[in-house]
Amino acid sequence: MTTDQIQKKVLLHASRRRVWQALSDSAEFGQWFGVKIDVPFAPGKTADAVLVGTTVDAEVAKGQKAMEGVRFVMIVERMEAEKLFSFRWHPHALDSGSDFSKEPTTLVVFELEETAGGTQLTVTESGFDGIPASRRATAFQANEQGWAIQMTLIKKYLEPAT
């Protein structure tokens, strides 16, 4: 088991194009992820995000309520259409009284792979070993749980119950 990297996978019954849209369009990303982002994602650009709660799961949104209004920064690294979307951020940077800007960031990479049943989405967040020891374990554990929830949310977003 590694303490530097988290990886989650989900099979989405949606085309790779549709999954790409849900990831790469900042407005759509915000709906399932639970954030408001006022700028389009673009490589090399910074996107300020505000936690607002997901629109796809009332129970998860209720849990996110305690963090509503927390701001964080996403620095988009790569966007390879229908293949890969990546950004850097400060993991679990929820304490508004702390300055996380001097800490190293982690790298979040979404990879899309076409499969017979739809699209395999893999998210990998790496770089936790560079986070200060005082908050490394908490950030890792929170994001380990968080990415499991986010994979459920994107699935619900792309495969709504009929």
N, C-alpha and C positions, 0 to 999 in steps of 0.2 A: 504494500500500500504506500502510495506517495503522499507527501504533505505539501507538495508544490503545485499539484495539478488536480483539477476536477474535470471529469468528463461525463456527459449524459447524452443518451441517444433516444430518439423517438421516431417511429414510423408514422408518417403523415399521409393520409389518403387524400392527397392533393398533388397537383402537378408541380414540378420543380419551379416553373414560372410563378405559380401562385404562392409557393412558400417563399421564393425570393422577394416577391412584392411585400409580403407580411414582415419580412426582415429588413429590407432595404428602404422602405418608405417610412420615414420617421413618424408620420401620423399613425400609420397602421401598427408599427412597432409599439407605439405608445398605448394603443388600445388594449392589446393583449398583455403587454408587460406591466402596465399600470403607471405610465409616466406621460407628462406633457413635454413635448420637444417642439420648439418654435422654428427650427431651421431644418432644411433637408439634410440628410446624411450625404457626405462627400468625403473622399479620401483627403487626409490632411487637415480636415476641418474639425473644429470643436463644437460640440452640441451640448448646450446646457439643458439638463433634464430636471423636472420637478415631479416628485411622487404624488400621484393623484388617485391611484387605485385602478385596478383592471376593470374592463367593461364586460368581461366574459364569464366571471365566476363571482357571484355575490358573496360567498363565504370567504374566498381569498381577499376580495376587496375589503371586507369587514376587518380582516386581519391586517391589511395594509393601512387602515385608517389611522393607526397610531403613528405611522411614519409620514402621513400626508403633509405635503409642503416642504419636505426635505429636498434639498437641491444637491445635484452632483453633476460632474462633467464627464462626458464621453469624448474621447479623441479618436475619430475614425481613422483607421490605418489602411485597410484594403477593402475594395469592393470589386469582386470579379463576378459579373452577372451570372446568376443562377448557379454559382459554384461556392463562393466564399465571401463572407462579410466579417470584418474584425474591427475591434476597437479596444482602446485602453481606458482604464478607470481606476479609481481608488476603491478597492473592495470594502464593502460594509462600512462606508464612510458616512455614518448617520449622525454623529455627534456634531451639531451645528456650532458648538463652541470650540472645536478643534480645527487646526490648520493641517490638512492632509497634503497640501501642495508640495511639501518637501519630501514626502514619502515616494518610494517607487510605485508604479502602477502595475496592475496585472493585465494580461492580454486575454481578451475574450474572442474566440474564433468560432463562427458558425460555418459548418461545411454541409453542403447539400449533395446528395447522391441519389440519382434516379434508380428506383427499384421496380420490380414487377407490381408491387402493391401501392406504389406512389413515390414518396420521397423520404429517404432516410436523412434526418437532420441530426447532426452531431454538434454539440457545443462543448468547447474545451476552454477552461480558464486556467492559465498558468502564471507562475511568478510569485506564488505565495511565500516562498522561502526568502524573498527580498523584503517582505513586509516586516516592520519592527516586531520583535519577539513579544512585546507587551500586548499586541492585539492580533498576532498572526493566527493563533488557534481559533479565536472567536470569529475572525473574518472567514477563515476556511470553513468552519462548521456552518456559519450562517449562509454562505454562498453554496455550499454542498446541498443544503436543504432548499435554498432559493432556486437553484437551477432545476432541481427536480420539480418544483412547483411551476416554474416557467415553461418547462417542456409540456406539462399538463395544460397550461394556459394556451400555448400556441396551438396545441391539438384541438382544444375546444373552440378556439377562434376560427380555425380552418375547417373543422368538422362539426359544425353546430348540430345539436340534436334536432331531428325533424319530427 
